[in-house]
Each structure stands twice: as C-alpha cells, then as structure tokens.
Amino acid sequence: MIYVPVNKRENEMFGLYRTTLAVMVMVHHLFLGFLPLGTYPVFGFYIISGYLMTLIMHETYGYTSSGRFSFAINRILRLYPQYLAAALISIILILILGPEFVKKFHGSMFMPSSTKEALFNFLILFHPTIEGSMNPRLVPPTWALTIEIFFYILICIGISKNIYRIYTWIFVSIIYVFYSFIVGWPWQTRYFTIAAASLPFSIGSAIYFISKNTFFTQIYYSIKIQPIFLFLLMLLNVSFWSYIKRNYTGYWIETGFYLNLIICSLIVYSLSIGEKIFNINKYIDKIIGNYSYPIYILHWQCGLIVSFLMLQQSNFNKYRQEGLFIFILSVIFVLFFSFLFIRYIDEPIQHIRIKIKKQI
C-alpha cells in the first residue's frame, strides 16, 4: 500500500521553531547556564519528533516491511553522517588542544578508552539516567539522540499506529511521572531517562491524529490562539521559572517545566494545521530549519574553539563580559560550520533519502 501525504501537510512550517529550540540549548550551555533554557526545549524537540515520525510512518512509509526498512535507513542517513562529522571535530580538538583542556571545558568530552566506549559513541548508544553517567560523549548533547532513536524504533514498530495505542502510551507515561514524584525520585529521572521522554513523544504522536480532527480544529480557531502568542508565552514561561528556580527549591518549581510541555504541544498542534509563527514563506522556513541539527551537535565544539583562540583557557566566566564575547563569536562559528555541514553533508545525502522515499 502506498501512503500519499495529505495536502494540508504541505503548509507545515517547523523550521523556525526547531532552530529556535536549538539556539535556546546553545544559550544555556555556552552563556546562561543558570537558566533552564537547555532543559525546556529538549522536550519541545521530543514533541516535534513524536508528531513528525508518526506522520511520515502513516503518510510516507507505511507499516509494510519495505516501508519500515526505508524509514530506518532514512533516519540513519538523517542523523549519523552529520553526527560522525561532529564527533570527528571533537577528536581533532582533543588531539590538538590536549585532553585536559577539552575535558575542563566539558567534562564529557574525552576520548573513549575502551572498545565499548568507542562503539557506544560511534552508534550514539548511551544509557540515559543522569548526565554524568554517560561518559565519554564526544558530542555532549547526543544523549538525547539515544532517546530519539529509541522512540523512532517504537514508532516504526507501531506504537503510534492508531490513536488507541497512543492513549495507552500517554496513560503509562503519565503514571511514570506521577510515580516518580510519589516515591521521591530526583528531577533527573523526569528528564534524562527514556521513560521521562515517553510523555512528550506520546503527546507528539497524539497531535498527529488530533490535527486531522475537524472538531479540535474548530475549537482552536474559535479560541483564536495565535502561534506567535504561544511562541512568546514559551519564552516568557522559561524566563519566569528561571527566576523562580534561582530563588526557591522544591518539587513545585517543576511546574514551569510541565507548563512548557503544554505550551510546546499547542505550538506543534498549531503548526501541524498550517499556522505560522511568523509570516515567512516555506522555503525560508526550511532553510532556517536546516540549521537546527548542526547547531545542536556543534555548539560545544565551536565554543571550545573560540575560548581557546580568544582566551587560551577553558574555564572562563560565562556570565560576565568575556562569556558574552565568547558566546557571540561562538554563534558566528556555529553558523559557519553548520552551513558547511548542510552544504557538503546533508544536501548530498538528502538526494539519496528522496530516492529511497520514491521507491516505496
């Protein structure tokens, strides 16, 4: 059976939103580490992935053996070539700058010392529990890619094949979150683990079906929630709860994290039915979106390069003038390297991925 994309899907514009999330992660890591800018957008990425992977399984690949195989090959081609190039850059930096300098900049960036560690880095197979337990990582943010790959497999198998499976999936995911609070598990268990990511992925998958239901569409338009409002609300929510987090402690400060989950879900839903955050054409949105993945996997390396070139040290103060200077230059470097990745890695491989899709 051949699955043909629904026409309205052609108007979806996730590029700007995805790249905004990637930039938020970069700001968190290289400049404003005391803000939860890095943690909030990760779950936003999960929601997008849950939605998009469910969409393409239903409307592009299908649940035949050949469809599942093509889906898996294209996911590998999407993730691994750019990741391996980013890992190679990290290796070169370690060899040139020295392992101590690099590890001081980020505690997870050091050479694998065993075949097992090398294999895990090559395959992006980490065991997400808490961040410090997943070392070494030549590309530090890729613990989240392990989670992405895990749920790609589940979605390919069919966990989001129909809405009833997704209802069960969401229910189990919610139970996990509540149970973690009841037994007093730390926040890391609701962020770094595969089980924690189950909730945003399941919500994203549910949005695929909800976006096709005219009843919900009518409700959305009757309320007249503009995507730009939701986008600004997301940024305001992060800023407000950042202040709360700096001044208070307790489980209740995670309220902002789950409010962010709701806001991001509404953003993804609004984009799924053809709304726009800003009035830009789809071509420009696609170009912007292409930078999301390379920014995510390259920003630590670019920050390291700039800190060495400008200060010859890796323990600069992020929150003062030198940190701002390092960050601005890092943005320039990451945009440059991202352009190279897109032009010389992603675009040539994209032609292969298109051919694979056409063979379904």
C-alpha positions as CSV (number, residue, x, y, z in Angstrom):
1,M,0.0,0.0,0.0
2,I,1.3,3.5,-0.9
3,Y,0.8,6.3,1.5
4,V,0.3,9.7,0.0
5,P,0.8,12.8,2.2
6,V,-2.3,14.8,2.9
7,N,-2.3,18.1,1.1
8,K,-2.6,20.3,4.1
9,R,0.7,18.9,5.5
10,E,2.5,20.8,2.7
11,N,1.8,24.0,4.7
12,E,3.6,22.8,7.9
13,M,6.4,25.1,8.9
14,F,8.5,23.7,11.8
15,G,11.9,25.1,10.7
16,L,12.0,28.3,12.6
17,Y,10.6,26.7,15.7
18,R,13.1,23.8,15.7
19,T,16.1,26.1,15.2
20,T,14.8,28.4,18.0
21,L,14.9,25.4,20.3
22,A,18.4,24.5,19.2
23,V,19.6,28.1,19.9
24,M,18.0,28.0,23.3
25,V,20.1,24.9,24.1
26,M,23.2,26.7,22.9
27,V,22.5,29.8,25.0
28,H,22.0,27.6,28.0
29,H,25.2,25.7,27.5
30,L,27.6,28.5,26.5
31,F,26.2,31.5,28.3
32,L,23.3,31.4,30.6
33,G,23.7,28.1,32.3
34,F,21.7,29.1,35.3
35,L,18.5,29.3,33.1
36,P,16.7,26.2,32.2
37,L,17.0,27.2,28.5
38,G,18.6,23.8,27.7
39,T,16.2,21.5,29.5
40,Y,12.9,23.1,28.4
41,P,13.5,22.9,24.6
42,V,14.7,19.3,24.7
43,F,11.1,18.2,25.5
44,G,9.9,20.5,22.7
45,F,12.1,18.6,20.3
46,Y,10.6,15.3,21.6
47,I,7.1,16.5,20.9
48,I,8.0,17.6,17.3
49,S,9.7,14.2,16.7
50,G,6.7,12.3,18.1
51,Y,4.5,14.2,15.7
52,L,6.7,14.1,12.6
53,M,7.7,10.4,12.9
54,T,4.1,9.3,13.4
55,L,3.1,11.5,10.4
56,I,5.7,10.1,8.0
57,M,5.1,6.5,9.1
58,H,1.4,6.9,8.3
59,E,1.6,9.1,5.2
60,T,5.0,8.3,3.6
61,Y,6.5,5.0,4.6
62,G,3.6,2.8,5.9
63,Y,3.8,-0.2,8.1
64,T,4.9,-2.7,5.5
65,S,8.3,-4.4,5.8
66,S,9.7,-2.3,3.0
67,G,8.2,0.9,4.5
68,R,9.7,0.2,7.9
69,F,13.1,-0.6,6.3
70,S,13.1,2.7,4.3
71,F,12.1,4.6,7.4
72,A,15.0,3.2,9.3
73,I,17.5,3.8,6.5
74,N,16.4,7.4,6.1
75,R,16.6,8.0,9.9
76,I,20.2,6.7,9.9
77,L,21.1,8.9,6.9
78,R,19.5,11.9,8.7
79,L,21.3,11.5,12.0
80,Y,24.6,9.7,11.6
81,P,26.6,11.5,8.8
82,Q,26.5,14.9,10.5
83,Y,26.9,13.3,13.9
84,L,30.0,11.4,12.9
85,A,31.5,14.6,11.3
86,A,30.8,16.5,14.6
87,A,32.4,13.6,16.6
88,L,35.5,13.8,14.3
89,I,35.8,17.5,15.0
90,S,35.8,16.7,18.7
91,I,38.5,14.1,18.3
92,I,40.6,16.6,16.3
93,L,40.2,19.3,19.1
94,I,41.2,16.8,21.8
95,L,44.3,15.9,19.8
96,I,45.3,19.5,19.1
97,L,44.3,21.2,22.4
98,G,45.0,18.3,24.7
99,P,42.6,16.1,26.6
100,E,42.8,18.1,29.9
101,F,42.0,21.4,28.2
102,V,39.0,19.9,26.4
103,K,37.7,18.0,29.4
104,K,37.9,21.1,31.6
105,F,35.7,22.9,29.0
106,H,33.1,20.0,29.1
107,G,33.6,17.0,31.5
108,S,32.1,14.5,29.0
109,M,34.4,15.4,26.0
110,F,37.3,13.0,26.2
111,M,38.5,10.1,24.1
112,P,36.9,6.6,24.6
113,S,39.3,4.3,26.4
114,S,37.7,1.0,25.5
115,T,36.1,-0.7,22.6
116,K,32.7,-0.5,24.3
117,E,33.0,3.3,24.8
118,A,34.2,3.8,21.2
119,L,31.3,1.7,19.9
120,F,28.7,3.5,22.0
121,N,30.0,6.8,20.7
122,F,30.0,5.6,17.2
123,L,26.5,4.3,17.3
124,I,25.1,7.0,19.7
125,L,24.1,4.3,22.2
126,F,24.2,5.8,25.6
127,H,22.2,4.8,28.7
128,P,20.4,8.0,29.8
129,T,20.0,8.0,33.5
130,I,21.8,11.1,34.7
131,E,24.1,13.2,32.5
132,G,27.3,12.4,34.3
133,S,26.8,8.7,34.0
134,M,27.0,8.8,30.2
135,N,30.7,9.5,29.6
136,P,32.6,9.9,27.4
137,R,30.4,11.7,24.9
138,L,32.4,13.2,22.0
139,V,29.4,15.2,21.2
140,P,27.9,16.1,24.6
141,P,24.2,16.7,23.7
142,T,23.8,13.4,21.9
143,W,22.5,11.5,25.0
144,A,19.1,12.9,23.8
145,L,19.7,11.4,20.4
146,T,19.8,8.0,22.0
147,I,16.3,8.7,23.3
148,E,15.2,9.9,19.9
149,I,16.5,6.7,18.3
150,F,14.7,4.5,20.9
151,F,11.4,6.1,20.1
152,Y,12.0,6.1,16.4
153,I,12.2,2.3,16.7
154,L,9.0,2.1,18.8
155,I,7.1,4.3,16.3
156,C,8.4,2.3,13.4
157,I,7.3,-0.9,15.1
158,G,3.8,0.6,15.5
159,I,3.3,2.1,19.0
160,S,1.6,5.1,17.3
161,K,-0.2,3.2,14.6
162,N,-3.6,4.1,15.9
163,I,-5.0,6.6,18.5
164,Y,-6.0,3.8,20.9
165,R,-2.4,2.6,21.3
166,I,-1.4,6.3,21.8
167,Y,-4.0,6.7,24.6
168,T,-2.4,3.7,26.4
169,W,1.1,5.1,25.8
170,I,0.1,8.5,27.2
171,F,-1.5,6.9,30.2
172,V,1.5,4.8,31.1
173,S,3.8,7.8,30.6
174,I,1.7,10.0,33.0
175,I,1.7,7.2,35.6
176,Y,5.5,7.1,35.4
177,V,5.8,10.9,36.1
178,F,3.3,10.8,39.0
179,Y,5.1,7.7,40.4
180,S,8.4,9.4,40.3
181,F,7.1,12.3,42.4
182,I,5.4,9.9,44.9
183,V,8.5,7.9,45.6
184,G,10.7,11.0,45.7
185,W,12.9,10.3,42.7
186,P,15.1,13.3,41.7
187,W,14.4,15.6,38.8
188,Q,16.9,13.8,36.6
189,T,14.6,10.8,36.4
190,R,11.9,13.0,34.8
191,Y,14.4,14.5,32.3
192,F,17.3,12.3,31.3
193,T,15.7,8.9,31.2
194,I,14.0,7.2,28.3
195,A,10.9,6.7,30.5
196,A,10.7,10.5,31.1
197,A,10.8,11.2,27.3
198,S,7.9,8.9,26.8
199,L,5.4,11.6,27.7
200,P,6.4,14.3,25.2
201,F,6.9,11.7,22.4
202,S,3.4,10.2,23.1
203,I,1.8,13.7,23.1
204,G,3.5,14.5,19.8
205,S,2.2,11.3,18.3
206,A,-1.3,12.1,19.5
207,I,-1.1,15.5,17.9
208,Y,-0.9,13.8,14.5
209,F,-4.4,12.3,15.0
210,I,-5.8,15.4,16.7
211,S,-4.7,17.6,13.9
212,K,-6.8,15.6,11.5
213,N,-9.9,16.0,13.6
214,T,-12.0,19.0,12.4
215,F,-13.7,19.2,15.9
216,F,-10.5,20.2,17.5
217,T,-9.6,22.5,14.6
218,Q,-12.8,24.4,15.1
219,I,-12.2,24.7,18.8
220,Y,-8.7,26.0,18.1
221,Y,-9.9,28.7,15.6
222,S,-12.8,29.7,17.9
223,I,-10.4,30.5,20.7
224,K,-8.1,32.3,18.1
225,I,-4.8,31.3,19.7
226,Q,-2.1,32.7,17.5
227,P,1.2,30.8,17.2
228,I,3.2,33.9,17.8
229,F,1.4,34.3,21.2
230,L,2.3,30.7,22.1
231,F,5.9,31.3,21.0
232,L,6.3,34.4,23.1
233,L,4.5,32.6,26.0
234,M,7.0,29.8,25.8
235,L,9.9,32.3,26.2
236,L,8.1,34.1,29.0
237,N,7.4,30.9,30.8
238,V,11.1,29.9,30.6
239,S,12.2,33.4,31.9
240,F,9.7,33.4,34.8
241,W,10.5,29.9,36.1
242,S,14.2,30.6,35.7
243,Y,13.9,33.4,38.3
244,I,11.9,31.0,40.5
245,K,14.5,28.3,40.2
246,R,17.3,30.6,41.2
247,N,15.5,31.7,44.4
248,Y,13.4,28.7,45.5
249,T,13.7,24.9,45.8
250,G,11.2,22.0,45.9
251,Y,9.3,19.9,43.5
252,W,6.8,22.6,42.8
253,I,9.3,24.6,40.7
254,E,9.0,21.9,38.1
255,T,5.6,23.4,37.4
256,G,7.2,25.6,34.7
257,F,8.7,22.5,33.0
258,Y,5.3,20.9,32.6
259,L,3.6,24.2,31.6
260,N,6.3,24.3,28.9
261,L,5.2,20.9,27.8
262,I,1.7,22.1,27.3
263,I,2.7,25.3,25.5
264,C,5.1,23.4,23.2
265,S,2.3,20.9,22.5
266,L,0.0,23.7,21.5
267,I,2.7,25.2,19.2
268,V,3.2,21.9,17.5
269,Y,-0.5,21.5,17.0
270,S,-0.9,25.0,15.6
271,L,1.9,24.4,13.1
272,S,0.5,20.9,12.2
273,I,-2.7,22.5,10.9
274,G,-0.8,25.0,8.8
275,E,-0.4,28.0,11.1
276,K,2.8,30.1,11.1
277,I,4.7,31.7,14.0
278,F,6.0,34.4,11.7
279,N,4.8,35.3,8.2
280,I,7.7,33.8,6.2
281,N,7.5,31.6,3.2
282,K,8.1,27.8,3.5
283,Y,11.4,27.9,1.6
284,I,12.9,30.4,4.1
285,D,11.5,28.4,7.0
286,K,13.1,25.2,5.6
287,I,16.5,26.9,5.2
288,I,16.3,28.1,8.8
289,G,15.2,24.6,10.0
290,N,18.2,23.0,8.3
291,Y,20.4,24.7,10.9
292,S,18.7,23.2,13.9
293,Y,20.5,19.8,14.0
294,P,24.1,21.1,13.2
295,I,23.7,23.9,15.8
296,Y,22.6,21.3,18.3
297,I,25.6,18.9,17.7
298,L,28.3,21.6,17.0
299,H,27.8,24.4,19.6
300,W,30.1,22.8,22.3
301,Q,32.9,22.4,19.8
302,C,32.5,25.9,18.5
303,G,32.5,27.3,22.0
304,L,35.7,25.4,22.7
305,I,37.4,26.7,19.6
306,V,36.5,30.3,20.4
307,S,37.5,30.1,24.0
308,F,40.9,28.8,23.1
309,L,41.5,31.3,20.3
310,M,40.4,34.3,22.4
311,L,41.5,33.4,25.9
312,Q,43.6,30.3,25.7
313,Q,41.6,28.9,28.6
314,S,38.5,26.8,29.0
315,N,37.2,27.9,32.4
316,F,36.1,31.4,31.5
317,N,33.1,33.0,33.4
318,K,30.1,32.5,31.2
319,Y,28.0,35.2,32.9
320,R,30.4,38.2,32.6
321,Q,31.6,40.2,29.6
322,E,34.1,37.6,28.5
323,G,31.3,35.0,28.4
324,L,29.1,37.1,26.3
325,F,32.0,37.8,23.9
326,I,32.8,34.1,23.7
327,F,29.1,33.3,23.0
328,I,28.7,35.9,20.2
329,L,31.8,34.6,18.4
330,S,30.6,31.0,19.0
331,V,27.4,31.9,17.2
332,I,29.3,33.0,14.2
333,F,31.5,29.9,14.3
334,V,28.5,27.5,14.7
335,L,26.6,29.2,11.8
336,F,29.7,28.8,9.6
337,F,30.2,25.1,10.5
338,S,26.5,24.5,10.2
339,F,26.5,25.9,6.7
340,L,29.3,23.6,5.7
341,F,27.5,20.6,7.2
342,I,24.3,21.4,5.4
343,R,26.0,22.2,2.1
344,Y,28.5,19.3,2.0
345,I,26.9,16.6,4.1
346,D,23.2,17.0,4.5
347,E,22.3,18.2,1.0
348,P,24.1,15.4,-0.9
349,I,22.6,12.8,1.4
350,Q,19.1,14.4,1.0
351,H,19.1,13.3,-2.6
352,I,19.7,9.7,-1.5
353,R,16.9,10.0,1.0
354,I,14.5,11.3,-1.6
355,K,15.3,8.3,-3.9
356,I,14.6,5.9,-1.1
357,K,11.2,7.5,-0.5
358,K,10.3,7.3,-4.2
359,Q,11.0,3.5,-4.1
360,I,8.2,2.9,-1.6
